[in-house]
Amino acid sequence: MPKRISRDLCVKCKGVKRLCGLERCPILERLRAQRTLPLPRLVDARTLEGGTPPSVLVGEWAYPRVRVAPMMAHDLETASRADAPREWIGWGLDDVIRVRAGLLAASLRVNARRLDERALEPIQLAAMSSKPLPMEARLLKPPRPRLDFDGVLAPLGPVAEAERVELEAEPRVPTPVERAVSDRDARASELLVELYDSGVDVYHSTRLLSLALLGAEGRRRLVPTRWAITAVDSTVGLELKRRALGLPEYSGRVRLHRSSFSDNRYWVLILPGPYRLEVVEAWLPGSIWTGDRARVVTNYEGTLDRGFPVMDGGHYAMRLPILEHLVHELRRQASVLAIREIGPGYFAPVGSWQIRESIRVALRSRPEEFDELEGALSRLASEVRFNLRGLLAKSRMLREFRGQTRLTDLLE
């Protein structure tokens, strides 16, 4: 008899942590089977000539003998659109899936602790590039059509074991990237912050970290892409939090920001006070991980915490743009409640990039402002599609906000 899995467990796991004990997530496997799409065009049965965005996947199975797979499209124009989260946020879900399905992952098996392997060199050079590059892959077997989904990674199209891959042009490497890769004294965490401050986006930094291009001599290792994404969000976010804590407290009106992407709806509520962040995910009935009722997951971080008590890549993807907004735009620390509501229209997970970019879109929008918290909560309750009352009653951030005594209160 098949094992019955709690949907509450599915919402916490999202196919990533394998909390159910199964080797593969049955929900993601069903999605993969339902959405088989055409293969990229090959020159012959074993050769693909095209371009890389650049984008690469470092696997996590059988670590340290991992698979490293540069993504390839049949031409540079397609490649340039195939790894562009800031552009994708304006697309529909089917468009993102379609462009990712057109990529081939040319997979090579390498040792994560042996960075002198010849097979790694062209992939590492491509990862340093800021522009798509022409690439050729010699395959051991023709690829088979498939499409994999993941809560953290962007969709993965056909995979084929490769004999070798070769670059057919020199990479265009930004100066901050070249400087960081050549620095073999600094720790990877220090270099990630330096890259961020130099304007290198987190997607580029994730490639560098994943392909063992950052860190001190003797400590560089290949890092599975899923781990690298959360590590970059967490590391840069921690530094931005340190900077936010040195800023004055926000004392203005309550602000409510909004955005949406393919039946993901986001609200960011900014309140006066010290830095506190509570993130909420509400999965509606009929969405990917739920059954016939809504499931709600929360995570809280206070001033003294170094991160969320429950490790969740999506929550760190929400935290990063919120801290960017506090430090660079508001220039104040503040108390923040961030809500993500996921409906059945989000029929397949396409990665944490859409969480990060949706929050950025929300915080770029003009907020609705309220004189009192209750007015903002009433507006929220009228817009969300789940029972907000129970969540608000348990919210640690709102409980602390309502209980705080402010200097202005003592002066009245």
N, C-alpha and C positions, 0 to 999 in steps of 0.2 A: 504494500500500500504506500503511495507516495507520501512524503513528509509534508505535513501542513505547516506553513510558515506564517507567523504573525505579521500582519500588515504594519503594525507599529514598528516591528523590527526592520521591515523593508524601508520605511521612511527614514530611519536612522542610518541605514546602510547605503541605500541608493545604488546597490550593485557593486560597491567599491570595497567595503570592509569584509564582506562574506561572513556576516554575523550568523547566518543560518547554518553555516558549516558545510554548505554545498560547494563543490569546486567551481561551478559556474552559476551565475545568476539566471534562473529560469525565465525571468521577465525580459532581461536583455537578450537572451537566446531566442525568445519568441519574436522580439522585434527584429532581430537580425534575419531570422528565417522569412519574415514577412516582407522584407524590403531589399531583395536582391536586385541589383542594378547592373547595367552594362559595364564591360571592362574598358580600360583605356586601350587605345590602338597601339599595337606592337609593330615594329619594323619587320620582324619575323617572329617565330615562335619563342625565341629566347632573348630578344634584344628590345629594349625600350630606349628611344632617344627623345628627350624632352627637356623639361626644366623642373627645378625644385624651388619652392616658394621663397626662401628655404624653410623647410620644416622637417623635423625628425622625431621619431618615436623611439625611446629607450624603454624596453619592456622590463617587467619585474619578476617574471616566472624564472625559476632555476637560478636566481642570483647566486654567485657572480657571473655565471655563464649566461649572459643576457643577449637578447636580440636588439640590434640597432638598425633602424629602418628609416632611411631618408624617404620623404614623400616626393613622388614625381608625377607631373602632368605631361600631356603629349606636346605642349608648347609653353612658351614663357608667359604668354598673355593669360592663359588659364591658370598657370602656376601663381601669378601675381594676385589672383582673386581667391586662391584656395587656402590661404592662411592669413586672413585679414579681419580679425574680430571687430575692429573699430568700424569697418565697412559693413560687416555682416549684421550688425545690430539694427540696420535699416532694412534688412531683407525679411522675407518670410521663412518659416521653418523649412519648408520644402526646398527653397532655394539653397539654404545652407547645406542640407543633406545632399542635394544634387551635386554641388560643386565639390564636396568632400568625397563623394562616391566616385568622382572622376580621377582621383589620385590613386596611384599604385605605391604601396609600401615595399621597397626593395630591401628585404630583410637579410642581415648578416649576423652570424653568431660570433660574439667576441667575449673576452674576459674583462669584466669591469675593473679589475685591478692591474691589468696589463695595458698601459696606454701607449706602448710603442708598436702596437699592431698596425701593419701597413694599411689594413682595410679601413681604419678609423680616419686617416689623414684627410681624404677628400671630404668626408662627412663633417669633420670639425671645421675645415676651411669654409664649407658652405654655411655652417651655423654662425660663423662670424660675419657673414655678409648681410648688408642692409637691403639688398636687391635680389630678385630671382636670378638664378644661374642656370645655364644649360648643363645638363648632366646625362650621362649614358649609363645604363645598368645592363649587365650581362646576367641573365637569369639561369638558374639551374633547371627550373621547371616553369611552364607557363602558369600564370596566375589563374585562380578560380574566383568567380564572382561572389562577393560577400560584402556585408556592411555591418560593422560593429558599433554599438553605442555605449556611452559611458557617462557617468554623472560629472566627471572632472575633465576628461579629454574630449576634444572635438571628434566627430564621427570618423571612423577608420574604414577606408575602402578595401579593395582587393590587396592581398599580401602574397608575395612570391619570394621564395628563397633565392638569394642572389649569389653569384660567384664573385662579383666585384662591382663597384660603381666608380665612375671617373667624372671629374669636373672637366668642362670644355671651355672654361673662361676663368679669369682671375676674379676672386671675390672683391667686392667693394666694402672695405672694413672701416667703419667709423673710428675716428681717432680715440674716443674714450674706450671703445671695445678693444682696440689694439693695445692700449695702455694697460687695461685690466688683465687681459690674457697674458701679457708679458711680465706682469708683477707676480713673482713667485715667493714673496715674503708676506704679503697680506693674507688674511683669512678670507674665505669666500663671502662671509656675511659682510665684511667691510667693503669688499669690491662690489657687492650687489647694491649697497647704499650709494657708493661713488657713481656707479653706472646710472642709477635712478636720478641722482642730482645732476648728472651730465645730460639728461634728456633721453637716455636709452630706455625704451619702454620695457615693461616687465615681460612681454612675450619674447623679446630678443634675449633678455637676461636669463630666462628659463632655458632657452636652447644652450646657452653657454654653460650654465650650471649642470645641466643634464649630460653634456658631452665632456665633462671633466676639464673644462677650460678655465675654471676659476679656483683659487685657493693657493695655499702655501705648497712649496716643493715637498713632494713625498706624501701629500695628503689629498691630492686630486683623485677623484673616483668618478666613474660613470654613475649617474643618478637616474633611476627610473623617472620617466617624464611626469607621471602622476604625482610622485613625491616632490619633484622639482617645482611644479606649479604652486603647490601649497607652501613649500619652503620659501619661495620668492615672495609670495603674498605676505607670509608671516614675518619674514625678516625685514622687508621694507616697511610693513605696517608697524612693527615694533619701534623702528626708528622714528617714524612719523608720530607715533603715540608719545614718545619721549619729548619730541618737539612741541606737541600740542599741550602737554602738561606744563610747559614753561610759559604758556600764553595766558592772558587774563580770561576769566570766565565770561561766557556769553550772557548778556543780561537783557536782550531784546525780547520781541514778541515771539510767541510760539510759531514755528514754521512747519509747513507740510509740503513736501515735494512728492511728485508722482512720475512714474513711467510705466511702460508695458512692452512686452515682447512675446508674441505668439502664445497668448493666454497665460503668460507670467505677468502678474501685476505687482508693482512695487510702490511702497510708501515709505518715506523717510521723515520722521518727526523729530525736529530739533528743538530742545528745551533749554532754558537758562540753567546754569549750574556747572559743576565740575564734570570732567570727562567720565562718562559711563556709557556703555553700549550694550543694548540688548537686541539680538537678532531673532526673528521669528520666521519659520517656514510653515505655511498652512497648505497642505495638500488636500484639494477638494475631492469629493466622491467622483470616481471615474477617472482620476488622473493616474499617472504611471504606476505609482507604488501603493495606491489605496484600493480599498474594496468599495463598500457601499456607504462609508461615512468619512468625514474629514479627519485627517491626522495633523496634529500641530506639534512642532519641535521648536524649542527655544534654547538660546545660549546667551550667557551674560559675561561681560568683562568689566571689572571696575578699575579704579585708578592704580591699585597696587598689583593687579594681575599682569602676568607676562603674556597672557593669551587666554583663549576660551578654555574652560575646563574639559569640554568635550571636543576632541579634534574633528573638525569638519571642514573640508576644503572649500565648500560653498560659502561657509560663514566667513572664512578669511578673505574670500573674494569679495564679500560685501564690506568687510571692515576697511580694506585698503582704500577704495574711493571715498568712503566717509571721512577717513582721516586726511586724505588729500584735500577734501573740501574744507575741513576745519583749519588745517594749517595754511593752505595757500589762498583760499577765498574768504572764509569767515574770519580767519586769523584770531580765532578764539577757541578755547576748549568748551565743550558743551555736553549735555546729556542727550543721547540719541536712541530712539526706538526705530528699528528698520524692519519692515514687514515684507516678505515675499509670499504672494498667494499664487498657487499653481493649479490651473484648471485642466480639464480633459483635452482642451485644444493643444496643449503641449504634449503631443502623443509620443515623443521620443526625446530622450536627453541628448543635448548636443554639446555639453561641457560647461565648465564654470566660467568661461569667458563671457557668456551672455549675462550672468549674474553681475560680474564686475562692470561690464559696459552699460547694463541697464541702470545700475545705481549711478554711474557717471552721468548718463542722460538725465536721470531724475534730478540730480543736484545741479545740473546746468539750467534746468527749467526755472521759471519764476515761481517762487513758492506762494502758497496761500497762507496768509498770516492771521493769527488769532490773539486776542488779548489774554485769554485764559485757556488752560489746558483742556477744560471740559468741552469748550467749543470745538477744538480740534478733534477730540475723541468722538464727539457726536457726529462730526463729518466723516471720520473714519468708519464708524459703525454703519453709516448709511451707504458706504461704497463697497466694503468687503463682502464676500459671499460666504463667509463662515461666521460662527457665533463668536463675536469679539468680546462679549461680556465676560465669559469665563477666563479668557486669556488676560484681560486687563486686571481682573481680580487677583491673578497669580503673578503679575509682572513685578519682578524685583526692582527694576529701574523706576517704574512709576510709583511704587511704594516708597522708595527712597526719596524720589523727587517730592512727593507730597509731604513727607515727614521732615524735610530739611528746613532748618531755620536760617533765614537770610538776614544779613545786617540791616537791610531796609525794613524788615519786619520789626526788629528791635527798636528802630527809630520812630515807628509810628505811635 
